[in-house]
Amino acid sequence: MDDDLPPLLEALTRRGIAHAVVDWDDPGVDWHAHVLAVVRSPWDYTRRHAEFLAWSERVARATALENPPHLLRWSADKRYLRDLDAAGVPVVPTSFAAPGETMDWPANGEIVVKPTVSAGSLDTARHLATARAEAEAHVARLHAAGREAMAQPYLSRVEGERGETALVFVAGAFSHAARKGPMLVPGLSVVGGLFVEEDIRPATPTTEEMEVAAAALAAIPAGNPPLYARVDLVPDDAGRPVVLELELVEPSLFLVHGAGAADRLVDAIAGRLTARSSGPG
């Protein structure tokens, strides 16, 4: 269930914008019949990565797609963290290893291993510093499945009061923020086999968090600001915010946790519709 959907549909109705909710892989959808298609919750795309990206290219030839294919492709693979790091954005230190490559492990402490194409904390695990063999076996399983792996130090300050902060931007402008409880702790369940349950509450970002999030947005590949973006920040060992993820594909936008958030998103959608109707073609 996409918790953002009810408030978004209500806001679209209030605005008088005709809309329909369809599955991205429904072969019966005539994408040419729609002025705009907004990607919202294709949480199975990580298991069908190539298929999903090919679909996005086809749809973008039929209508306007938000977010557009080049941003979906870039954000769907967490190797984008290299791009952010190269642009000077503070990120969680990350090592990558494709099948056949050796992982450059963090020097010490607990380690988080995950595939580079993943969502909802699935196929992600936290390994004790004394359990390197388990971390190596985790990487080996991902490689055996043809998936690239990534390793990060576990930043334990995420379990503190500040936790993980998700900053949501609409058409490049800050909308609202939410605090996400730590995900890699015992006792959390997987919902529908798609994502780990989350503890969410409204949050007010600090000035430093806003600055880091703005830097991350500025490093997104060239083009118009994405219709929506979510920047997830965690505190490093010194308490400074660093980017954990920059979500442009299927993020929960926590619309119910931001006053007027759904209306801001619909305003941005209306702007895209206006540009589409007044533009060439």
C-alpha angles and dihedrals in degrees: 000000000000104000089196093061102078096052091041093052091046091052092048090051092049089051092049094240113149112230145167133199113224137166113257092229098045105126090202095067115107101211091186088067092065126076092206136011119202118199108223121155114359091149092164093063092098090066092044099036101149092040092051094049091048089050091053091054092051094048092047088058090054101042143344111296124201120229091026123233098258091056093044090052093047096046096041091070117057092215082094084086086077089058092049091048091049089052090055096255113147107246137169105273105259137186123197132203126182120202107294093025128104120239118242096220125211110263098245146341131051119333133215117210123191140148116265089237105054144115139190093029091284117153086013123124140175114226126198118243088246092052102068090138089061091050090049090049089051090054090046091055091051091048091049088056090052094253129135115237133213132198129203135174111257106247102213095193086079086079091060129090094279093052118163117337120207115199115196122207127190119200088343096307125109111254109171144317139230135198114233120201118233112285103198097065129107121272102037117127132215114245114221091335088286110090143358116259115260136214105219132180135160117274140188111223121225122239090255092051090051091051094051092046091049090051090052092051091049089056094057111115115275121284139077116329108274116262087240136004135174122203114198115203131187129183116255123220090282093050095253118137116252130178115260096172141353106208120201101146112058110344124162101241095198090225092169089060096057122065108235092002095129091050091050090053092048090049088056091047089051089052091053090049091051092049090048094051094046097042129088117290 
